[in-house]
Amino acid sequence: MPGPKKKVRRFYDYSLLFVIVFLTIFGLVMIYSASSYTAQIKFKGNSAYFMTRQGMIALGGFVIMVIISKMDYHWYARFSGLAILVSWVLMIAVSIIGEEVNGKKRWLKIGVKFQPTELVKITVIIAMAALITRIGKDVDRPAGIVRAVLITLPLAGIVAMNNLSSGIIIAGIGFVMMFVASKRKLPYALCVLSAVLVMAFAGPIGNGLEAIGLLKPYQLSRIHVWLDPEAYPDTGGFQVLQGLYAIGSGGLFGKGLGESIQKLGFVPEAQNDMIFSIICEELGLFGAILVIYIFVFMIYRFMLIASNAPDLFGALIVVGVMAHIAIQVVLNIAVVTNTIPNTGITLPFISYGGTSVLFLMVEMGMVLSVSNQIKLEK
């Protein structure tokens, strides 16, 4: 006699959902704290301007995330080619007719104003997942590697022309996805070692590249500022030094929520790239470690979903999103602490940025859609 049929139910990662909600709400609180002084001056006493805008976009993004999480993620692969084409069109358009902010063309206005680079990140995740799934064991062969490079590096290159940090993230997403899919880890380890060596000898290398015309003077100045910010206290080193002052003055438990001094016009754009320094000042080392721990827990949930995903395509989507979040968090904290040269990069879910939080919610919906396809037997 056959035994009773096992009941099958679908998994949904509510732990990850809780982390997303927590980080979003925490981000809104910190955006208000970091920006209220600036907003009150710029927007006629409306101290909640930045928080309100972020909150509205985050709420809309949350609804989109829930809808995407209930879809079958397999249909993403059908649109990978179209996504690449659209990404190229948008990046070329932003290079030609994009709105210039602080000397860089990053914004495109088509009815609404947004940064196409955030769409490119999702495009690379989906396109790389589809490619690796399709080529299978060829991922370690030269032809497979070339195909992956042709998807990732040209897009990363055109993005890097106006947004170096996003270009690095896009290249990093492709690198991590190839590393996870490959059985040969040594070449990737050597690439990481090479990057570390370049960072270690950035000064001499930068001077050499500038001498032969491959590096522009303003780009070389960023390296000099990074190596010795105190030598440029009124120019390139100002933001870095003010951020470090904020971190150092926070101590173990901080000055208290809303009590930051550095946000009062000292740290430029405190609600954006430098918001981690305000967290350190107001919540101290304890608060900073807690934020980092929350991100580590989020990455753990990604790993859990990826390892239990129904198929390779689903697992690679989650790996791509995990790579994006991990790289961006590490780079943001590294910039704020002056571990790497200053490049404009936001802290996911916490920094102010409507385009960023909207597309992050789309990515979270993709991850949750993979988790929702995991079957649990009773």
Solvent accessible surface area in square Angstrom, and as a share of the most:
residue,aa,sasa,rsa
1,M,231,1.03
2,P,127,0.80
3,G,56,0.54
4,P,131,0.83
5,K,193,0.82
6,K,137,0.58
7,K,154,0.65
8,V,81,0.47
9,R,125,0.46
10,R,121,0.44
11,F,50,0.21
12,Y,25,0.09
13,D,1,0.00
14,Y,146,0.55
15,S,44,0.28
16,L,0,0.00
17,L,33,0.16
18,F,134,0.56
19,V,3,0.02
20,I,0,0.00
21,V,50,0.29
22,F,73,0.30
23,L,1,0.00
24,T,16,0.09
25,I,99,0.50
26,F,35,0.14
27,G,1,0.01
28,L,36,0.18
29,V,61,0.35
30,M,0,0.00
31,I,0,0.00
32,Y,90,0.34
33,S,8,0.05
34,A,1,0.00
35,S,0,0.00
36,S,21,0.14
37,Y,88,0.34
38,T,37,0.22
39,A,0,0.00
40,Q,99,0.44
41,I,117,0.59
42,K,126,0.53
43,F,67,0.28
44,K,204,0.86
45,G,44,0.42
46,N,71,0.36
47,S,27,0.18
48,A,26,0.20
49,Y,56,0.21
50,F,19,0.08
51,M,63,0.28
52,T,66,0.39
53,R,110,0.40
54,Q,4,0.02
55,G,19,0.19
56,M,136,0.61
57,I,55,0.28
58,A,4,0.03
59,L,124,0.62
60,G,35,0.33
61,G,0,0.00
62,F,62,0.26
63,V,81,0.47
64,I,70,0.35
65,M,0,0.00
66,V,56,0.32
67,I,94,0.48
68,I,24,0.12
69,S,0,0.00
70,K,126,0.54
71,M,70,0.31
72,D,70,0.36
73,Y,0,0.00
74,H,76,0.34
75,W,92,0.32
76,Y,14,0.05
77,A,38,0.30
78,R,199,0.73
79,F,95,0.40
80,S,15,0.10
81,G,49,0.47
82,L,99,0.49
83,A,24,0.19
84,I,42,0.21
85,L,108,0.54
86,V,58,0.33
87,S,1,0.00
88,W,79,0.28
89,V,86,0.49
90,L,22,0.11
91,M,4,0.02
92,I,82,0.42
93,A,24,0.18
94,V,2,0.01
95,S,35,0.23
96,I,118,0.60
97,I,129,0.66
98,G,9,0.09
99,E,73,0.33
100,E,106,0.47
101,V,61,0.35
102,N,143,0.73
103,G,55,0.53
104,K,49,0.21
105,K,58,0.24
106,R,61,0.22
107,W,55,0.19
108,L,3,0.01
109,K,142,0.60
110,I,106,0.54
111,G,77,0.74
112,V,107,0.62
113,K,93,0.40
114,F,37,0.15
115,Q,36,0.16
116,P,1,0.00
117,T,4,0.02
118,E,18,0.08
119,L,43,0.21
120,V,1,0.00
121,K,3,0.01
122,I,11,0.06
123,T,1,0.01
124,V,0,0.00
125,I,0,0.00
126,I,19,0.10
127,A,3,0.02
128,M,1,0.00
129,A,0,0.00
130,A,8,0.06
131,L,3,0.01
132,I,3,0.01
133,T,58,0.33
134,R,154,0.56
135,I,19,0.09
136,G,33,0.32
137,K,173,0.73
138,D,52,0.27
139,V,7,0.04
140,D,27,0.14
141,R,147,0.54
142,P,105,0.66
143,A,69,0.54
144,G,2,0.02
145,I,68,0.35
146,V,80,0.46
147,R,108,0.39
148,A,3,0.03
149,V,62,0.35
150,L,118,0.59
151,I,31,0.16
152,T,8,0.04
153,L,94,0.47
154,P,49,0.31
155,L,1,0.00
156,A,6,0.05
157,G,37,0.36
158,I,22,0.11
159,V,0,0.00
160,A,32,0.25
161,M,134,0.60
162,N,30,0.15
163,N,9,0.04
164,L,88,0.44
165,S,4,0.02
166,S,8,0.05
167,G,4,0.04
168,I,82,0.41
169,I,1,0.01
170,I,0,0.00
171,A,29,0.23
172,G,16,0.15
173,I,0,0.00
174,G,3,0.03
175,F,63,0.26
176,V,37,0.21
177,M,0,0.00
178,M,11,0.05
179,F,77,0.32
180,V,67,0.39
181,A,26,0.20
182,S,3,0.02
183,K,171,0.73
184,R,142,0.52
185,K,82,0.35
186,L,122,0.61
187,P,55,0.35
188,Y,26,0.10
189,A,52,0.40
190,L,95,0.47
191,C,73,0.44
192,V,79,0.45
193,L,93,0.46
194,S,59,0.38
195,A,55,0.43
196,V,86,0.49
197,L,90,0.45
198,V,76,0.44
199,M,69,0.31
200,A,72,0.55
201,F,117,0.49
202,A,11,0.08
203,G,10,0.10
204,P,93,0.58
205,I,67,0.34
206,G,1,0.01
207,N,72,0.37
208,G,35,0.34
209,L,63,0.31
210,E,60,0.27
211,A,83,0.65
212,I,123,0.62
213,G,60,0.58
214,L,130,0.65
215,L,34,0.17
216,K,120,0.51
217,P,96,0.60
218,Y,106,0.40
219,Q,66,0.29
220,L,17,0.08
221,S,48,0.31
222,R,94,0.34
223,I,28,0.14
224,H,60,0.27
225,V,13,0.08
226,W,31,0.11
227,L,95,0.47
228,D,71,0.37
229,P,16,0.10
230,E,130,0.59
231,A,61,0.47
232,Y,77,0.29
233,P,65,0.41
234,D,128,0.66
235,T,101,0.59
236,G,41,0.40
237,G,0,0.00
238,F,68,0.28
239,Q,40,0.18
240,V,4,0.02
241,L,13,0.06
242,Q,24,0.10
243,G,0,0.00
244,L,58,0.29
245,Y,119,0.45
246,A,0,0.00
247,I,44,0.23
248,G,60,0.58
249,S,55,0.36
250,G,5,0.05
251,G,46,0.44
252,L,104,0.52
253,F,139,0.58
254,G,26,0.25
255,K,83,0.35
256,G,27,0.26
257,L,98,0.49
258,G,36,0.35
259,E,103,0.46
260,S,3,0.02
261,I,89,0.45
262,Q,23,0.10
263,K,13,0.05
264,L,69,0.34
265,G,59,0.56
266,F,91,0.38
267,V,5,0.03
268,P,52,0.33
269,E,86,0.38
270,A,5,0.04
271,Q,6,0.03
272,N,32,0.17
273,D,36,0.18
274,M,3,0.01
275,I,0,0.00
276,F,7,0.03
277,S,0,0.00
278,I,0,0.00
279,I,0,0.00
280,C,8,0.05
281,E,0,0.00
282,E,0,0.00
283,L,45,0.22
284,G,1,0.01
285,L,97,0.48
286,F,121,0.50
287,G,3,0.03
288,A,6,0.04
289,I,98,0.50
290,L,79,0.40
291,V,8,0.05
292,I,65,0.33
293,Y,130,0.49
294,I,25,0.13
295,F,3,0.01
296,V,83,0.48
297,F,60,0.25
298,M,0,0.00
299,I,38,0.19
300,Y,106,0.40
301,R,30,0.11
302,F,0,0.00
303,M,109,0.49
304,L,64,0.32
305,I,2,0.01
306,A,16,0.13
307,S,88,0.57
308,N,78,0.40
309,A,20,0.15
310,P,72,0.45
311,D,50,0.26
312,L,86,0.43
313,F,12,0.05
314,G,0,0.00
315,A,19,0.15
316,L,3,0.02
317,I,0,0.00
318,V,0,0.00
319,V,9,0.05
320,G,0,0.00
321,V,0,0.00
322,M,30,0.13
323,A,3,0.02
324,H,2,0.01
325,I,0,0.00
326,A,27,0.21
327,I,36,0.18
328,Q,5,0.02
329,V,11,0.06
330,V,97,0.56
331,L,29,0.14
332,N,1,0.00
333,I,30,0.15
334,A,11,0.09
335,V,4,0.02
336,V,0,0.00
337,T,53,0.31
338,N,27,0.14
339,T,83,0.48
340,I,33,0.17
341,P,28,0.17
342,N,39,0.20
343,T,19,0.11
344,G,31,0.30
345,I,8,0.04
346,T,31,0.18
347,L,1,0.01
348,P,1,0.00
349,F,6,0.02
350,I,0,0.00
351,S,6,0.04
352,Y,39,0.15
353,G,15,0.14
354,G,14,0.13
355,T,12,0.07
356,S,15,0.10
357,V,3,0.02
358,L,55,0.28
359,F,33,0.14
360,L,3,0.01
361,M,2,0.01
362,V,29,0.17
363,E,1,0.01
364,M,0,0.00
365,G,0,0.00
366,M,5,0.02
367,V,0,0.00
368,L,0,0.00
369,S,0,0.00
370,V,0,0.00
371,S,0,0.00
372,N,20,0.10
373,Q,36,0.16
374,I,17,0.09
375,K,127,0.54
376,L,60,0.30
377,E,114,0.51
378,K,152,0.65
